[in-house]
Amino acid sequence: MAQSSWKCHCSVPYCSNNKQSHPYLSFHDFPSDDQLRARWVTAIRRDEGATFKILRGSTYVCSLHFNNDDIYCTPKGFRRIKRGAVPSKFYKYISSVDCKHNVKSFTPIHSDTYT
């Protein structure tokens, strides 16, 4: 389910999106189904452990990591992801990073080609 809390932060590595800076994005809880949750964890290249725990209501993936076809709007205007959708859009650096570690540019790539 998409969240509207101002404290939402995306859990995808190198993604700094949060609801306060990007209120137009939707943020989605990890699925409760164990198999689908495992696919999400694999897709975002994270491992549950001491540094990353999936907690319902506080661990999210932002809408930028889903295909447009995976997202729909409810009649009340809420953005939701389709059942079974898995995050698949990630970003890889393609040019230099300035001295303050700000990315100058990056290119979207599909998760199957992410290395």
C-alpha positions, 0 to 999 in steps of 0.5 A: 500500500502507498503511504502518505506519511512525511517520514517515508524513505525509499529502501533501495540502495543509492536512492535518497527519495523521501516523501518530504522532498518528493511528495508526488511519489508513492511509497510502497510497503514490502509485501506480506507474502514471503515469496514475493517479499523475497523477490523484492529483497533480491530485486533491490539488492539488499539482505535482511540482517543487522543493517536492514530489517523489513518492518511493516509501516516503516520500510518502503520502496518508492514508485520510481522503481516500478514500471508504469504498467505496475502502478494504478490509481484507485477511484479516490486517487491513491496510487497502488501497485498491482498484486505481484509487481516487483521493483525493476527500475534502478539507476547506475552511475555513468559519469563522475561524481563531484567532490561533494558526492552529488551524482551528476548523471545516471542512467536507468537500467533494468534489474536484469542487467544491474551488476 
